[in-house]
Amino acid sequence: MKTDDMLYSGGNGTGLSFYLKYAEDSTAENPRVVAKGICSLIV
């Protein structure tokens, strides 16, 4: 689910979902991004 602070939220249709958002200490001069993903594929 995308929130206001996220740059991108999505998945690829195979059970992998991920999101990108700015880190708390990110600035215009030093942008930092946090990337997290979850794989819900059951093997």
PyMOL Python script that loads the backbone (N, CA, C, O; Angstrom):
from pymol import cmd

cmd.read_pdbstr("""\
ATOM      1  N   MET A   1       0.836  -1.178   0.000  1.00  0.00           N
ATOM      2  CA  MET A   1       0.000   0.000   0.000  1.00  0.00           C
ATOM      3  C   MET A   1       0.886   1.248   0.000  1.00  0.00           C
ATOM      4  O   MET A   1       1.750   1.396   0.864  1.00  0.00           O
ATOM      5  N   LYS A   2       0.677   2.123  -0.945  1.00  0.00           N
ATOM      6  CA  LYS A   2       1.488   3.325  -1.066  1.00  0.00           C
ATOM      7  C   LYS A   2       1.009   4.396  -0.092  1.00  0.00           C
ATOM      8  O   LYS A   2      -0.189   4.637   0.053  1.00  0.00           O
ATOM      9  N   THR A   3       1.978   5.036   0.573  1.00  0.00           N
ATOM     10  CA  THR A   3       1.693   6.141   1.479  1.00  0.00           C
ATOM     11  C   THR A   3       2.307   7.420   0.913  1.00  0.00           C
ATOM     12  O   THR A   3       3.032   7.379  -0.081  1.00  0.00           O
ATOM     13  N   ASP A   4       2.017   8.545   1.543  1.00  0.00           N
ATOM     14  CA  ASP A   4       2.480   9.838   1.033  1.00  0.00           C
ATOM     15  C   ASP A   4       3.997   9.964   0.956  1.00  0.00           C
ATOM     16  O   ASP A   4       4.510  10.687   0.101  1.00  0.00           O
ATOM     17  N   ASP A   5       4.729   9.269   1.837  1.00  0.00           N
ATOM     18  CA  ASP A   5       6.189   9.404   1.840  1.00  0.00           C
ATOM     19  C   ASP A   5       6.891   8.399   0.926  1.00  0.00           C
ATOM     20  O   ASP A   5       8.121   8.392   0.859  1.00  0.00           O
ATOM     21  N   MET A   6       6.149   7.564   0.232  1.00  0.00           N
ATOM     22  CA  MET A   6       6.754   6.559  -0.642  1.00  0.00           C
ATOM     23  C   MET A   6       6.946   7.083  -2.057  1.00  0.00           C
ATOM     24  O   MET A   6       6.112   7.809  -2.600  1.00  0.00           O
ATOM     25  N   LEU A   7       8.078   6.687  -2.634  1.00  0.00           N
ATOM     26  CA  LEU A   7       8.364   7.020  -4.024  1.00  0.00           C
ATOM     27  C   LEU A   7       7.719   6.009  -4.961  1.00  0.00           C
ATOM     28  O   LEU A   7       7.247   6.356  -6.044  1.00  0.00           O
ATOM     29  N   TYR A   8       7.707   4.744  -4.523  1.00  0.00           N
ATOM     30  CA  TYR A   8       7.147   3.687  -5.356  1.00  0.00           C
ATOM     31  C   TYR A   8       6.706   2.532  -4.471  1.00  0.00           C
ATOM     32  O   TYR A   8       7.352   2.235  -3.466  1.00  0.00           O
ATOM     33  N   SER A   9       5.632   1.893  -4.833  1.00  0.00           N
ATOM     34  CA  SER A   9       5.161   0.688  -4.168  1.00  0.00           C
ATOM     35  C   SER A   9       4.573  -0.209  -5.236  1.00  0.00           C
ATOM     36  O   SER A   9       3.740   0.230  -6.029  1.00  0.00           O
ATOM     37  N   GLY A  10       4.997  -1.464  -5.265  1.00  0.00           N
ATOM     38  CA  GLY A  10       4.468  -2.357  -6.292  1.00  0.00           C
ATOM     39  C   GLY A  10       5.032  -3.756  -6.168  1.00  0.00           C
ATOM     40  O   GLY A  10       5.606  -4.125  -5.143  1.00  0.00           O
ATOM     41  N   GLY A  11       4.863  -4.513  -7.206  1.00  0.00           N
ATOM     42  CA  GLY A  11       5.342  -5.882  -7.237  1.00  0.00           C
ATOM     43  C   GLY A  11       5.445  -6.353  -8.672  1.00  0.00           C
ATOM     44  O   GLY A  11       5.192  -5.604  -9.615  1.00  0.00           O
ATOM     45  N   ASN A  12       5.824  -7.614  -8.816  1.00  0.00           N
ATOM     46  CA  ASN A  12       6.017  -8.133 -10.168  1.00  0.00           C
ATOM     47  C   ASN A  12       5.072  -9.281 -10.510  1.00  0.00           C
ATOM     48  O   ASN A  12       5.231  -9.920 -11.549  1.00  0.00           O
ATOM     49  N   GLY A  13       4.094  -9.549  -9.653  1.00  0.00           N
ATOM     50  CA  GLY A  13       3.118 -10.584  -9.960  1.00  0.00           C
ATOM     51  C   GLY A  13       3.537 -11.995  -9.609  1.00  0.00           C
ATOM     52  O   GLY A  13       2.791 -12.939  -9.869  1.00  0.00           O
ATOM     53  N   THR A  14       4.712 -12.163  -9.024  1.00  0.00           N
ATOM     54  CA  THR A  14       5.186 -13.500  -8.663  1.00  0.00           C
ATOM     55  C   THR A  14       5.282 -13.697  -7.159  1.00  0.00           C
ATOM     56  O   THR A  14       5.894 -14.664  -6.706  1.00  0.00           O
ATOM     57  N   GLY A  15       4.691 -12.802  -6.376  1.00  0.00           N
ATOM     58  CA  GLY A  15       4.774 -12.900  -4.923  1.00  0.00           C
ATOM     59  C   GLY A  15       5.775 -11.934  -4.316  1.00  0.00           C
ATOM     60  O   GLY A  15       5.867 -11.836  -3.093  1.00  0.00           O
ATOM     61  N   LEU A  16       6.524 -11.220  -5.139  1.00  0.00           N
ATOM     62  CA  LEU A  16       7.483 -10.243  -4.644  1.00  0.00           C
ATOM     63  C   LEU A  16       6.836  -8.868  -4.633  1.00  0.00           C
ATOM     64  O   LEU A  16       6.321  -8.408  -5.653  1.00  0.00           O
ATOM     65  N   SER A  17       6.862  -8.217  -3.487  1.00  0.00           N
ATOM     66  CA  SER A  17       6.389  -6.840  -3.411  1.00  0.00           C
ATOM     67  C   SER A  17       7.489  -6.000  -2.775  1.00  0.00           C
ATOM     68  O   SER A  17       8.287  -6.502  -1.984  1.00  0.00           O
ATOM     69  N   PHE A  18       7.523  -4.737  -3.121  1.00  0.00           N
ATOM     70  CA  PHE A  18       8.601  -3.886  -2.631  1.00  0.00           C
ATOM     71  C   PHE A  18       8.148  -2.439  -2.615  1.00  0.00           C
ATOM     72  O   PHE A  18       7.164  -2.068  -3.255  1.00  0.00           O
ATOM     73  N   TYR A  19       8.893  -1.625  -1.866  1.00  0.00           N
ATOM     74  CA  TYR A  19       8.615  -0.197  -1.858  1.00  0.00           C
ATOM     75  C   TYR A  19       9.899   0.591  -1.684  1.00  0.00           C
ATOM     76  O   TYR A  19      10.877   0.093  -1.127  1.00  0.00           O
ATOM     77  N   LEU A  20       9.886   1.812  -2.160  1.00  0.00           N
ATOM     78  CA  LEU A  20      10.985   2.760  -2.028  1.00  0.00           C
ATOM     79  C   LEU A  20      10.440   4.005  -1.361  1.00  0.00           C
ATOM     80  O   LEU A  20       9.372   4.496  -1.725  1.00  0.00           O
ATOM     81  N   LYS A  21      11.173   4.515  -0.383  1.00  0.00           N
ATOM     82  CA  LYS A  21      10.769   5.771   0.234  1.00  0.00           C
ATOM     83  C   LYS A  21      12.009   6.516   0.697  1.00  0.00           C
ATOM     84  O   LYS A  21      13.073   5.922   0.874  1.00  0.00           O
ATOM     85  N   TYR A  22      11.865   7.818   0.892  1.00  0.00           N
ATOM     86  CA  TYR A  22      12.983   8.610   1.383  1.00  0.00           C
ATOM     87  C   TYR A  22      13.275   8.249   2.836  1.00  0.00           C
ATOM     88  O   TYR A  22      12.356   8.045   3.628  1.00  0.00           O
ATOM     89  N   ALA A  23      14.566   8.172   3.182  1.00  0.00           N
ATOM     90  CA  ALA A  23      14.973   7.931   4.560  1.00  0.00           C
ATOM     91  C   ALA A  23      14.649   9.159   5.400  1.00  0.00           C
ATOM     92  O   ALA A  23      14.517  10.264   4.875  1.00  0.00           O
ATOM     93  N   GLU A  24      14.521   8.957   6.704  1.00  0.00           N
ATOM     94  CA  GLU A  24      14.175  10.057   7.597  1.00  0.00           C
ATOM     95  C   GLU A  24      15.190  11.184   7.549  1.00  0.00           C
ATOM     96  O   GLU A  24      14.814  12.349   7.676  1.00  0.00           O
ATOM     97  N   ASP A  25      16.476  10.867   7.368  1.00  0.00           N
ATOM     98  CA  ASP A  25      17.519  11.894   7.344  1.00  0.00           C
ATOM     99  C   ASP A  25      17.848  12.371   5.924  1.00  0.00           C
ATOM    100  O   ASP A  25      18.872  13.023   5.717  1.00  0.00           O
ATOM    101  N   SER A  26      17.016  12.061   4.974  1.00  0.00           N
ATOM    102  CA  SER A  26      17.210  12.486   3.592  1.00  0.00           C
ATOM    103  C   SER A  26      16.995  13.993   3.459  1.00  0.00           C
ATOM    104  O   SER A  26      16.089  14.561   4.069  1.00  0.00           O
ATOM    105  N   THR A  27      17.842  14.625   2.653  1.00  0.00           N
ATOM    106  CA  THR A  27      17.699  16.056   2.374  1.00  0.00           C
ATOM    107  C   THR A  27      17.782  16.273   0.870  1.00  0.00           C
ATOM    108  O   THR A  27      18.131  15.359   0.124  1.00  0.00           O
ATOM    109  N   ALA A  28      17.465  17.472   0.432  1.00  0.00           N
ATOM    110  CA  ALA A  28      17.564  17.786  -0.996  1.00  0.00           C
ATOM    111  C   ALA A  28      19.015  17.702  -1.463  1.00  0.00           C
ATOM    112  O   ALA A  28      19.279  17.306  -2.598  1.00  0.00           O
ATOM    113  N   GLU A  29      19.954  18.071  -0.598  1.00  0.00           N
ATOM    114  CA  GLU A  29      21.380  18.024  -0.947  1.00  0.00           C
ATOM    115  C   GLU A  29      21.956  16.619  -0.846  1.00  0.00           C
ATOM    116  O   GLU A  29      22.928  16.296  -1.529  1.00  0.00           O
ATOM    117  N   ASN A  30      21.367  15.787  -0.002  1.00  0.00           N
ATOM    118  CA  ASN A  30      21.854  14.425   0.215  1.00  0.00           C
ATOM    119  C   ASN A  30      20.661  13.469   0.295  1.00  0.00           C
ATOM    120  O   ASN A  30      20.319  12.984   1.373  1.00  0.00           O
ATOM    121  N   PRO A  31      20.033  13.204  -0.853  1.00  0.00           N
ATOM    122  CA  PRO A  31      18.860  12.318  -0.822  1.00  0.00           C
ATOM    123  C   PRO A  31      19.261  10.874  -0.515  1.00  0.00           C
ATOM    124  O   PRO A  31      20.222  10.349  -1.077  1.00  0.00           O
ATOM    125  N   ARG A  32      18.508  10.246   0.387  1.00  0.00           N
ATOM    126  CA  ARG A  32      18.735   8.854   0.735  1.00  0.00           C
ATOM    127  C   ARG A  32      17.413   8.114   0.601  1.00  0.00           C
ATOM    128  O   ARG A  32      16.358   8.627   0.976  1.00  0.00           O
ATOM    129  N   VAL A  33      17.483   6.909   0.062  1.00  0.00           N
ATOM    130  CA  VAL A  33      16.279   6.125  -0.183  1.00  0.00           C
ATOM    131  C   VAL A  33      16.386   4.792   0.549  1.00  0.00           C
ATOM    132  O   VAL A  33      17.449   4.173   0.582  1.00  0.00           O
ATOM    133  N   VAL A  34      15.281   4.363   1.129  1.00  0.00           N
ATOM    134  CA  VAL A  34      15.180   3.058   1.772  1.00  0.00           C
ATOM    135  C   VAL A  34      14.387   2.159   0.831  1.00  0.00           C
ATOM    136  O   VAL A  34      13.323   2.542   0.345  1.00  0.00           O
ATOM    137  N   ALA A  35      14.909   0.969   0.579  1.00  0.00           N
ATOM    138  CA  ALA A  35      14.225  -0.016  -0.266  1.00  0.00           C
ATOM    139  C   ALA A  35      13.959  -1.258   0.560  1.00  0.00           C
ATOM    140  O   ALA A  35      14.872  -1.788   1.192  1.00  0.00           O
ATOM    141  N   LYS A  36      12.718  -1.730   0.563  1.00  0.00           N
ATOM    142  CA  LYS A  36      12.363  -2.955   1.283  1.00  0.00           C
ATOM    143  C   LYS A  36      11.506  -3.826   0.383  1.00  0.00           C
ATOM    144  O   LYS A  36      10.726  -3.337  -0.435  1.00  0.00           O
ATOM    145  N   GLY A  37      11.671  -5.117   0.555  1.00  0.00           N
ATOM    146  CA  GLY A  37      10.884  -6.054  -0.244  1.00  0.00           C
ATOM    147  C   GLY A  37      10.464  -7.258   0.570  1.00  0.00           C
ATOM    148  O   GLY A  37      11.090  -7.600   1.573  1.00  0.00           O
ATOM    149  N   ILE A  38       9.402  -7.890   0.127  1.00  0.00           N
ATOM    150  CA  ILE A  38       8.877  -9.091   0.773  1.00  0.00           C
ATOM    151  C   ILE A  38       8.547 -10.107  -0.319  1.00  0.00           C
ATOM    152  O   ILE A  38       7.921  -9.778  -1.327  1.00  0.00           O
ATOM    153  N   CYS A  39       8.974 -11.326  -0.099  1.00  0.00           N
ATOM    154  CA  CYS A  39       8.637 -12.400  -1.022  1.00  0.00           C
ATOM    155  C   CYS A  39       7.658 -13.325  -0.315  1.00  0.00           C
ATOM    156  O   CYS A  39       7.990 -13.925   0.707  1.00  0.00           O
ATOM    157  N   SER A  40       6.468 -13.439  -0.852  1.00  0.00           N
ATOM    158  CA  SER A  40       5.457 -14.298  -0.239  1.00  0.00           C
ATOM    159  C   SER A  40       5.263 -15.596  -1.016  1.00  0.00           C
ATOM    160  O   SER A  40       4.249 -16.276  -0.854  1.00  0.00           O
ATOM    161  N   LEU A  41       6.210 -15.929  -1.836  1.00  0.00           N
ATOM    162  CA  LEU A  41       6.158 -17.156  -2.625  1.00  0.00           C
ATOM    163  C   LEU A  41       6.405 -18.360  -1.715  1.00  0.00           C
ATOM    164  O   LEU A  41       7.390 -18.396  -0.978  1.00  0.00           O
ATOM    165  N   ILE A  42       5.523 -19.326  -1.770  1.00  0.00           N
ATOM    166  CA  ILE A  42       5.678 -20.549  -0.976  1.00  0.00           C
ATOM    167  C   ILE A  42       6.190 -21.645  -1.906  1.00  0.00           C
ATOM    168  O   ILE A  42       5.571 -21.981  -2.916  1.00  0.00           O
ATOM    169  N   VAL A  43       7.328 -22.180  -1.528  1.00  0.00           N
ATOM    170  CA  VAL A  43       7.966 -23.200  -2.365  1.00  0.00           C
ATOM    171  C   VAL A  43       7.729 -24.560  -1.771  1.00  0.00           C
ATOM    172  O   VAL A  43       8.184 -25.563  -2.322  1.00  0.00           O
TER     173      VAL A  43
END
""", "prot")
cmd.dss("prot")
cmd.show_as("cartoon", "prot")
cmd.util.cbc("prot")
cmd.orient("prot")
